[in-house]
Amino acid sequence: MGSFVSERQADLCILGGGIAGMLMAERALAGGRKVLLIERGTPLTFEGRLKQKSHEDPLPFNRSPHRFPHEPPPSGPRTRWDAQYVFWPVYNLGGCTNIFFGNVPRIHPSHFTRDAFGGASRRWPISYTELEPFYLEAEKRLGVSGNSEQTPFTGKFAYPLPPHRLCPSDRACEAIFGPGSVTQVPTVRPSRPIDSRPQCCSTNECHLCPIDSKGTALNTVYPAIQHRVELQTGWLAVELHCAGGRVTGVSCLDAQGARHRVHARHVVVACNGIDSCLLLQRSPTVPQLPALGRYYMDHPVFELAIYGTGLDTRPGYGDSAQTGMLVSFFEQVAPDLPVSMLGEIKSSALSLNRGEMTRDVVVRDLLADAIERRAADGRSVRDHFAQAWGSTLVVWFAVESQPMADHTVSVDRITESGQAIPRIVHRYPPYFGECISRTMAVLQHGRPQARAKHISTFRGSYHWLGATRMGTPDDGCVDRNLRYHELENLYVLSTSTFPASSSANPTLTLAALTLRLGDHLSSRPA
């Protein structure tokens, strides 16, 4: 065994125990494959997370988050939220679904076939029609609550749970942007109990759901596979060994620094959208394709507060943390600005605690206005504040990013524990300011008496896309079946394979791609 303290054989080795890794394991097991699932973190339980009040993993090679300096936003105020670009993965069993918000919309069908817009091609090598059956299956498997009748585009929808009711803020937003502009957001925050999960508690504590209601890999998929999969936790994959066009082995480190080696017929890299790329880059015998680590994307966000709407928005009222999404710009902003924006109506934003997110910015604005109005009419500040509070909207807009060759992910350094620390280069798209100004113009047209204010900008949405994109060997890293070019038994199952970003949250599309790859690998002969 040489320098390795153990060597193991596997039929299918999956690296990463998040939603993609677990769904892949379940699909492969159903197809008769024997699966070794390797997770770098600990099997931290829901109860353990609640006790420590975080998802932090104790192993030395799982340090998170990582922060990077970046350019200021092209317009709007400077806030603490835009000072750095943050890479904040969850390094333990269940992965980032433990911390994500839980929204799971599909990518718009037109976004699979669009021409380039200032960057590389945005065309996917698979079509929406091919992926739609897997979208349906993923929604069923994850227990998605959604509206199957009123949808943002034409297609087949059959959500297993009914949608959350639209809240007053959603109705107010629709009154401003027009009929059909707001639909109920598809989400894994359940509208009623499902399996072991209770109905959403609507506390807006989705980063660590206090009652384990939000659907995660850990409470949705893992119970179905835990007694059938060979699970190895606490191993960090540090190198893929390749020869003759195949991966011949995977080297892993444990927390004590001991090395282990795994041999497998097929290897699936199912890490997050940054670490999948880093593993390929740090492996000397993996072909370093021209696109590897390039074309990185994330969704920058601008946040608007809309004051004086004259509508009953009732902030903080709703069946879940978010119940509606604004789809006016989902397909595209305009024919001359063919980029996607998806609006999140933050009915819970004004019910946050002091110091959380941008709640205090809005409170200060409302208080200043109330004081000014008191001087004009003599009514109390409290009365003016309460009236203004009850008609205020907060909306986030996630903006599509373009696949640019100079937006990159690379290995900055390897720590003593073996963890690869990334270097990330990613700028605001040149049209970001134009998206803001056009949205403000639509707002003023729809509600002339209201006052819209750009209150913050977020550099990214923790959606790590594109660094191992689908495409040809010249402009991509994996083919339409997610097989890594030049290696016949290596697959990359990560949001890093997305060739374009749309503006939709990526989790459901990743789940659909996972089910598709599971079928592909189960059908391959031994």
C-alpha positions as CSV (number, residue, x, y, z in Angstrom):
1,M,0.0,0.0,0.0
2,G,3.0,2.3,0.1
3,S,2.2,5.6,1.8
4,F,-1.5,4.8,2.1
5,V,-2.8,3.4,5.3
6,S,-5.8,1.9,3.6
7,E,-7.0,1.0,0.1
8,R,-10.6,0.3,-0.9
9,Q,-12.4,-0.9,-4.0
10,A,-15.7,0.5,-5.1
11,D,-18.1,0.2,-8.0
12,L,-19.2,3.8,-7.9
13,C,-17.4,6.3,-5.8
14,I,-19.2,9.6,-5.1
15,L,-17.2,12.5,-3.6
16,G,-19.6,14.8,-1.7
17,G,-22.5,14.1,0.6
18,G,-24.8,17.1,-0.4
19,I,-28.0,17.0,-2.3
20,A,-26.3,15.9,-5.6
21,G,-24.2,13.2,-3.9
22,M,-27.1,11.7,-2.0
23,L,-29.6,11.8,-4.8
24,M,-26.9,10.2,-7.1
25,A,-26.3,7.5,-4.5
26,E,-30.0,6.8,-4.2
27,R,-30.5,6.6,-8.0
28,A,-27.4,4.4,-8.5
29,L,-28.5,2.0,-5.7
30,A,-31.9,1.7,-7.4
31,G,-30.1,0.8,-10.6
32,G,-28.2,-1.9,-8.9
33,R,-24.9,-0.1,-8.4
34,K,-22.8,-0.5,-5.2
35,V,-22.0,2.9,-3.9
36,L,-19.2,4.4,-1.8
37,L,-20.1,7.9,-0.7
38,I,-17.2,10.0,0.7
39,E,-18.0,13.1,2.7
40,R,-15.2,15.4,3.9
41,G,-17.2,16.6,7.0
42,T,-18.7,14.9,10.0
43,P,-22.2,13.4,10.1
44,L,-23.5,16.3,12.1
45,T,-27.1,15.8,13.0
46,F,-29.9,18.3,13.1
47,E,-29.8,18.1,16.9
48,G,-26.1,18.8,16.9
49,R,-26.6,21.8,14.7
50,L,-29.2,23.3,17.0
51,K,-26.9,22.7,20.0
52,Q,-24.0,24.5,18.5
53,K,-26.2,27.0,16.7
54,S,-24.3,26.6,13.4
55,H,-23.3,24.2,10.7
56,E,-19.6,24.6,11.5
57,D,-17.6,21.4,11.1
58,P,-14.8,20.7,13.6
59,L,-12.4,18.9,11.1
60,P,-9.2,20.9,10.4
61,F,-9.7,20.9,6.6
62,N,-13.2,22.2,6.7
63,R,-12.6,25.9,7.5
64,S,-15.4,28.2,6.3
65,P,-16.2,30.9,5.2
66,H,-13.6,32.5,3.0
67,R,-13.8,36.2,2.1
68,F,-12.3,38.0,-0.9
69,P,-12.0,41.7,-1.7
70,H,-13.8,42.9,-4.8
71,E,-14.8,46.1,-6.7
72,P,-17.5,48.4,-5.3
73,P,-21.0,48.2,-6.8
74,P,-21.5,50.3,-9.9
75,S,-24.4,52.2,-8.3
76,G,-26.2,52.6,-5.0
77,P,-25.0,52.9,-1.5
78,R,-21.9,51.1,0.0
79,T,-22.9,48.7,2.8
80,R,-21.2,46.0,4.8
81,W,-22.9,43.4,2.5
82,D,-20.9,44.5,-0.6
83,A,-17.5,44.9,1.1
84,Q,-16.4,41.3,0.2
85,Y,-17.2,38.4,-1.9
86,V,-18.0,35.4,0.4
87,F,-17.5,31.7,-0.3
88,W,-19.4,30.0,2.6
89,P,-19.9,26.3,2.1
90,V,-21.2,23.9,4.6
91,Y,-18.7,21.1,5.0
92,N,-20.6,18.2,6.6
93,L,-23.2,15.7,5.7
94,G,-26.1,17.2,3.8
95,G,-23.9,20.1,2.4
96,C,-25.3,23.5,1.6
97,T,-29.0,22.4,1.7
98,N,-28.6,22.6,5.5
99,I,-28.2,26.4,5.2
100,F,-29.9,27.4,2.0
101,F,-33.2,29.4,1.9
102,G,-35.2,26.6,0.2
103,N,-36.5,28.2,-3.0
104,V,-36.3,25.8,-5.9
105,P,-37.6,27.3,-9.2
106,R,-36.8,25.8,-12.6
107,I,-34.7,27.6,-15.1
108,H,-36.8,29.2,-17.8
109,P,-37.0,27.1,-21.0
110,S,-35.7,29.9,-23.2
111,H,-32.5,30.1,-21.1
112,F,-31.3,26.8,-22.5
113,T,-31.0,28.2,-26.1
114,R,-29.9,31.8,-25.9
115,D,-27.1,33.4,-27.8
116,A,-24.1,34.9,-26.1
117,F,-24.4,38.3,-24.6
118,G,-21.0,39.8,-24.0
119,G,-19.5,36.5,-22.8
120,A,-19.2,32.9,-23.9
121,S,-22.1,30.9,-25.3
122,R,-25.1,30.6,-23.1
123,R,-26.5,27.5,-24.9
124,W,-26.9,24.3,-23.0
125,P,-26.0,21.0,-24.8
126,I,-29.2,19.6,-23.4
127,S,-32.7,21.0,-23.8
128,Y,-35.4,22.0,-21.4
129,T,-37.6,19.3,-22.9
130,E,-35.0,16.7,-22.1
131,L,-34.7,17.9,-18.5
132,E,-38.4,18.5,-17.8
133,P,-39.2,14.9,-16.8
134,F,-36.3,15.0,-14.3
135,Y,-37.6,18.4,-13.0
136,L,-40.9,16.7,-12.3
137,E,-39.3,13.8,-10.6
138,A,-37.0,16.0,-8.5
139,E,-39.9,18.1,-7.3
140,K,-41.7,15.0,-6.2
141,R,-38.7,13.5,-4.5
142,L,-37.9,16.7,-2.6
143,G,-41.5,17.4,-1.6
144,V,-41.8,20.8,-3.2
145,S,-44.7,23.1,-2.4
146,G,-45.8,25.0,-5.5
147,N,-48.6,26.2,-7.8
148,S,-49.0,23.8,-10.7
149,E,-51.6,26.0,-12.4
150,Q,-50.2,29.5,-12.3
151,T,-46.6,29.1,-13.5
152,P,-44.0,31.5,-14.9
153,F,-43.9,29.7,-18.2
154,T,-45.8,27.0,-20.1
155,G,-44.8,23.4,-19.2
156,K,-45.7,20.3,-17.2
157,F,-46.0,20.9,-13.5
158,A,-47.2,18.6,-10.8
159,Y,-46.0,19.8,-7.4
160,P,-46.6,17.3,-4.7
161,L,-47.6,19.9,-2.1
162,P,-49.9,22.9,-2.5
163,P,-48.3,26.3,-2.6
164,H,-48.1,28.7,0.3
165,R,-50.7,31.4,0.1
166,L,-49.6,34.7,-1.3
167,C,-49.1,37.2,1.4
168,P,-50.2,40.9,1.4
169,S,-46.7,42.0,0.3
170,D,-47.0,39.7,-2.7
171,R,-50.4,41.1,-3.6
172,A,-49.1,44.7,-3.3
173,C,-46.1,43.8,-5.5
174,E,-48.5,42.4,-8.1
175,A,-50.6,45.6,-8.0
176,I,-47.5,47.6,-8.8
177,F,-45.9,45.4,-11.5
178,G,-49.2,44.2,-13.1
179,P,-51.4,41.0,-13.3
180,G,-49.5,37.8,-13.5
181,S,-46.2,39.4,-12.4
182,V,-46.2,37.4,-9.1
183,T,-46.3,33.7,-8.7
184,Q,-46.1,31.5,-5.7
185,V,-42.5,30.5,-5.2
186,P,-41.7,26.7,-5.5
187,T,-40.0,25.8,-2.2
188,V,-38.9,22.9,0.0
189,R,-40.4,24.8,3.0
190,P,-43.5,22.6,3.2
191,S,-47.0,24.0,3.1
192,R,-48.2,21.0,5.1
193,P,-46.5,18.1,6.9
194,I,-44.7,15.6,4.6
195,D,-43.0,12.4,5.8
196,S,-41.2,13.3,9.0
197,R,-41.2,17.0,8.3
198,P,-43.7,19.4,9.9
199,Q,-45.3,22.3,8.1
200,C,-43.1,25.4,7.7
201,C,-43.0,27.4,11.0
202,S,-42.6,30.7,9.1
203,T,-40.0,32.0,11.6
204,N,-37.6,33.1,8.8
205,E,-34.8,31.1,10.5
206,C,-34.2,29.1,7.3
207,H,-30.4,29.1,7.7
208,L,-31.0,26.7,10.6
209,C,-34.6,25.6,10.6
210,P,-35.6,25.4,14.2
211,I,-38.0,22.5,13.7
212,D,-36.2,20.6,10.8
213,S,-39.1,21.4,8.4
214,K,-37.2,22.8,5.5
215,G,-36.3,20.0,3.0
216,T,-32.5,19.2,3.1
217,A,-30.5,16.3,1.8
218,L,-30.1,15.2,5.4
219,N,-33.8,14.9,6.2
220,T,-35.2,14.0,2.8
221,V,-32.8,11.7,0.9
222,Y,-30.4,10.4,3.6
223,P,-33.0,8.4,5.5
224,A,-33.7,6.4,2.4
225,I,-30.1,5.4,1.7
226,Q,-28.3,5.4,5.1
227,H,-28.6,1.6,5.6
228,R,-27.8,0.8,1.9
229,V,-24.9,3.0,1.0
230,E,-21.3,2.6,2.2
231,L,-20.7,6.0,3.8
232,Q,-17.2,7.3,4.7
233,T,-17.2,10.6,6.6
234,G,-14.2,12.7,7.6
235,W,-12.2,12.0,4.4
236,L,-11.0,14.9,2.2
237,A,-10.4,14.0,-1.4
238,V,-7.1,15.7,-2.3
239,E,-6.2,14.1,-5.7
240,L,-7.6,12.2,-8.6
241,H,-5.0,9.9,-10.2
242,C,-5.4,9.3,-13.9
243,A,-3.7,7.2,-16.5
244,G,-4.8,5.9,-19.9
245,G,-7.8,8.2,-20.1
246,R,-9.2,6.9,-16.8
247,V,-9.3,7.8,-13.2
248,T,-7.3,5.0,-11.5
249,G,-7.6,6.1,-7.9
250,V,-8.7,8.8,-5.5
251,S,-6.4,9.9,-2.7
252,C,-8.0,11.1,0.6
253,L,-6.8,12.5,3.8
254,D,-8.4,12.0,7.2
255,A,-8.3,14.4,10.1
256,Q,-5.1,12.9,11.5
257,G,-3.3,13.4,8.1
258,A,-3.3,9.7,7.2
259,R,-3.7,9.0,3.5
260,H,-6.2,6.6,2.0
261,R,-6.7,5.5,-1.6
262,V,-9.9,4.4,-3.3
263,H,-10.2,2.6,-6.7
264,A,-13.6,2.7,-8.5
265,R,-15.1,1.8,-11.8
266,H,-16.7,5.3,-12.0
267,V,-16.0,8.4,-10.0
268,V,-18.5,11.2,-9.5
269,V,-17.2,14.6,-8.2
270,A,-20.3,15.9,-6.4
271,C,-18.7,18.7,-4.3
272,N,-20.0,22.3,-4.4
273,G,-19.4,24.6,-7.4
274,I,-16.0,25.8,-6.1
275,D,-14.5,22.7,-4.5
276,S,-15.3,20.5,-7.5
277,C,-13.1,22.8,-9.6
278,L,-10.4,23.0,-7.0
279,L,-10.1,19.2,-6.8
280,L,-9.6,18.9,-10.5
281,Q,-7.1,21.7,-10.6
282,R,-5.0,20.3,-7.7
283,S,-4.8,16.8,-9.4
284,P,-1.6,16.9,-11.6
285,T,-2.7,14.0,-13.9
286,V,-6.2,15.3,-14.6
287,P,-6.2,17.0,-18.0
288,Q,-6.2,20.7,-17.4
289,L,-8.7,21.7,-20.1
290,P,-8.7,25.4,-21.3
291,A,-12.1,26.0,-19.7
292,L,-11.2,24.6,-16.3
293,G,-11.6,27.3,-13.6
294,R,-12.9,29.9,-16.1
295,Y,-16.4,31.3,-16.9
296,Y,-17.3,31.4,-13.2
297,M,-20.7,32.9,-12.4
298,D,-22.8,33.9,-9.4
299,H,-25.9,36.1,-9.1
300,P,-25.3,39.6,-7.9
301,V,-28.4,41.1,-6.1
302,F,-29.7,44.6,-5.6
303,E,-32.3,45.3,-2.9
304,L,-35.0,47.9,-3.2
305,A,-37.2,49.4,-0.5
306,I,-40.5,50.8,-1.9
307,Y,-42.0,53.4,0.4
308,G,-45.4,55.1,0.3
309,T,-47.1,52.5,-1.8
310,G,-50.5,53.2,-0.4
311,L,-51.1,49.5,-0.3
312,D,-51.5,47.1,2.6
313,T,-48.2,45.2,2.6
314,R,-48.4,44.0,6.2
315,P,-44.6,43.3,6.6
316,G,-43.8,40.1,8.5
317,Y,-47.1,38.4,7.7
318,G,-47.1,35.2,5.7
319,D,-47.2,31.4,5.8
320,S,-43.5,31.1,5.1
321,A,-40.3,33.2,4.9
322,Q,-41.1,33.9,1.3
323,T,-44.3,33.0,-0.5
324,G,-44.2,34.9,-3.8
325,M,-41.6,35.6,-6.5
326,L,-41.7,38.5,-9.1
327,V,-41.3,37.1,-12.6
328,S,-41.8,40.2,-14.7
329,F,-38.1,40.1,-15.8
330,F,-37.5,36.3,-15.4
331,E,-37.4,35.5,-19.2
332,Q,-35.5,38.8,-19.9
333,V,-35.4,42.4,-18.9
334,A,-36.1,43.6,-22.4
335,P,-35.3,42.6,-26.0
336,D,-32.3,45.0,-26.0
337,L,-31.2,43.7,-22.5
338,P,-31.7,39.9,-22.9
339,V,-30.7,39.0,-19.3
340,S,-32.8,37.4,-16.6
341,M,-33.8,38.8,-13.3
342,L,-35.9,37.1,-10.6
343,G,-37.4,39.1,-7.8
344,E,-37.7,37.8,-4.3
345,I,-40.5,39.5,-2.3
346,K,-39.1,39.8,1.2
347,S,-42.2,40.1,3.3
348,S,-40.2,39.0,6.3
349,A,-37.4,41.7,5.9
350,L,-39.0,44.2,8.2
351,S,-39.7,41.6,11.0
352,L,-36.0,40.9,11.4
353,N,-34.2,41.7,14.6
354,R,-32.2,44.9,15.1
355,G,-28.9,44.7,13.1
356,E,-30.0,41.8,10.9
357,M,-29.6,42.4,7.1
358,T,-30.9,45.8,6.0
359,R,-33.8,46.0,8.4
360,D,-32.2,49.0,10.2
361,V,-31.7,50.9,7.0
362,V,-35.5,50.8,6.3
363,V,-36.3,51.6,9.9
364,R,-34.1,54.7,9.8
365,D,-35.8,55.9,6.6
366,L,-39.3,55.4,7.9
367,L,-38.4,57.1,11.2
368,A,-36.9,60.1,9.4
369,D,-40.0,60.4,7.3
370,A,-42.3,60.1,10.3
371,I,-40.5,62.9,12.1
372,E,-40.7,65.1,9.1
373,R,-44.5,64.4,8.7
374,R,-45.1,65.1,12.4
375,A,-43.7,68.6,11.9
376,A,-46.1,69.1,9.0
377,D,-49.4,67.9,10.5
378,G,-48.8,67.4,14.3
379,R,-49.7,63.7,14.3
380,S,-47.4,61.5,16.4
381,V,-44.3,60.0,15.1
382,R,-45.6,56.6,16.2
383,D,-48.8,57.0,14.0
384,H,-46.8,58.1,11.0
385,F,-44.3,55.3,11.4
386,A,-46.9,52.6,11.8
387,Q,-48.8,53.8,8.7
388,A,-45.6,53.9,6.6
389,W,-44.4,50.6,7.9
390,G,-47.6,48.9,6.8
391,S,-47.3,50.0,3.2
392,T,-43.5,49.4,2.7
393,L,-42.2,46.7,0.4
394,V,-38.7,45.1,0.2
395,V,-37.7,43.2,-2.9
396,W,-34.4,41.6,-3.9
397,F,-33.5,41.1,-7.6
398,A,-31.1,38.4,-8.5
399,V,-29.4,39.3,-11.8
400,E,-28.0,36.8,-14.4
401,S,-24.3,36.7,-14.7
402,Q,-22.5,36.0,-17.9
403,P,-19.9,33.3,-18.6
404,M,-16.7,35.4,-18.9
405,A,-13.4,33.8,-19.5
406,D,-11.6,36.1,-17.1
407,H,-14.0,35.3,-14.2
408,T,-12.0,32.5,-12.6
409,V,-11.6,30.1,-9.8
410,S,-8.1,28.8,-9.0
411,V,-6.2,27.3,-6.1
412,D,-4.7,30.1,-4.0
413,R,-2.9,27.8,-1.5
414,I,-3.1,24.4,0.2
415,T,-3.2,24.6,4.0
416,E,-1.2,22.3,6.2
417,S,-4.4,20.3,6.8
418,G,-4.8,19.7,3.1
419,Q,-7.7,22.1,2.4
420,A,-7.5,24.0,-0.9
421,I,-8.3,27.7,-0.4
422,P,-9.6,29.3,-3.6
423,R,-8.9,32.5,-5.3
424,I,-12.0,33.9,-7.0
425,V,-12.2,36.6,-9.6
426,H,-15.7,37.8,-10.4
427,R,-17.0,41.3,-11.3
428,Y,-20.4,42.9,-11.6
429,P,-21.8,42.5,-15.1
430,P,-21.6,45.8,-17.1
431,Y,-25.4,46.0,-17.4
432,F,-26.0,45.7,-13.6
433,G,-26.6,49.4,-13.2
434,E,-29.0,49.4,-16.2
435,C,-31.0,46.6,-14.6
436,I,-31.4,48.7,-11.5
437,S,-32.5,51.9,-13.4
438,R,-35.0,50.0,-15.6
439,T,-36.5,48.3,-12.6
440,M,-36.9,51.7,-10.8
441,A,-38.6,53.1,-14.0
442,V,-41.1,50.3,-14.0
443,L,-41.8,50.9,-10.4
444,Q,-42.4,54.6,-10.8
445,H,-44.7,53.9,-13.8
446,G,-46.7,51.3,-11.9
447,R,-47.0,53.3,-8.7
448,P,-46.1,57.0,-9.3
449,Q,-46.8,58.1,-5.7
450,A,-44.4,55.5,-4.3
451,R,-40.7,56.2,-3.7
452,A,-38.3,53.4,-4.6
453,K,-34.8,53.4,-3.0
454,H,-31.8,51.2,-3.8
455,I,-30.7,50.3,-0.2
456,S,-28.1,47.6,-0.7
457,T,-26.2,45.4,-3.1
458,F,-25.0,41.8,-2.5
459,R,-22.0,40.7,-4.5
460,G,-23.3,37.1,-4.9
461,S,-26.0,34.7,-3.9
462,Y,-23.8,31.7,-2.9
463,H,-24.6,30.2,-6.3
464,W,-21.3,28.9,-7.5
465,L,-21.7,28.2,-11.2
466,G,-19.7,27.6,-14.4
467,A,-16.1,26.8,-13.4
468,T,-16.4,23.2,-15.0
469,R,-19.0,24.1,-17.5
470,M,-20.7,21.8,-20.1
471,G,-19.4,22.3,-23.6
472,T,-16.9,21.0,-26.1
473,P,-13.3,20.3,-25.1
474,D,-12.4,23.8,-26.4
475,D,-15.0,25.8,-24.4
476,G,-16.1,23.4,-21.6
477,C,-15.0,20.7,-19.2
478,V,-17.8,18.1,-19.3
479,D,-20.1,16.8,-22.1
480,R,-23.9,16.7,-22.0
481,N,-23.8,13.7,-19.7
482,L,-21.4,15.5,-17.3
483,R,-18.5,13.2,-18.2
484,Y,-15.2,15.0,-18.0
485,H,-13.5,15.3,-21.4
486,E,-10.6,13.0,-21.9
487,L,-11.5,10.8,-18.9
488,E,-14.0,8.0,-19.6
489,N,-15.0,7.2,-16.0
490,L,-15.0,10.7,-14.3
491,Y,-18.2,12.7,-14.0
492,V,-18.7,16.2,-12.4
493,L,-22.0,16.6,-10.7
494,S,-22.1,20.2,-9.5
495,T,-23.5,23.6,-10.3
496,S,-20.0,24.3,-11.7
497,T,-21.2,22.4,-14.8
498,F,-23.9,25.1,-15.7
499,P,-22.9,26.8,-18.9
500,A,-25.1,29.7,-18.2
501,S,-26.6,31.1,-15.0
502,S,-30.2,32.2,-15.7
503,S,-31.4,34.0,-12.5
504,A,-33.1,31.0,-11.0
505,N,-31.8,29.4,-7.8
506,P,-29.7,26.4,-9.1
507,T,-30.6,23.6,-6.6
508,L,-33.6,22.1,-8.5
509,T,-31.7,22.1,-11.8
510,L,-28.8,20.3,-10.1
511,A,-31.2,17.8,-8.7
512,A,-32.7,17.2,-12.1
513,L,-29.2,16.8,-13.7
514,T,-28.4,14.3,-10.9
515,L,-31.4,12.1,-11.7
516,R,-30.5,12.2,-15.4
517,L,-26.9,11.2,-14.7
518,G,-28.1,8.4,-12.4
519,D,-30.1,6.9,-15.2
520,H,-27.1,7.3,-17.5
521,L,-24.7,5.5,-15.2
522,S,-27.2,2.8,-14.3
523,S,-27.6,2.0,-18.0
524,R,-23.9,1.6,-18.7
525,P,-22.6,-1.9,-19.0
526,A,-20.2,-3.3,-16.4
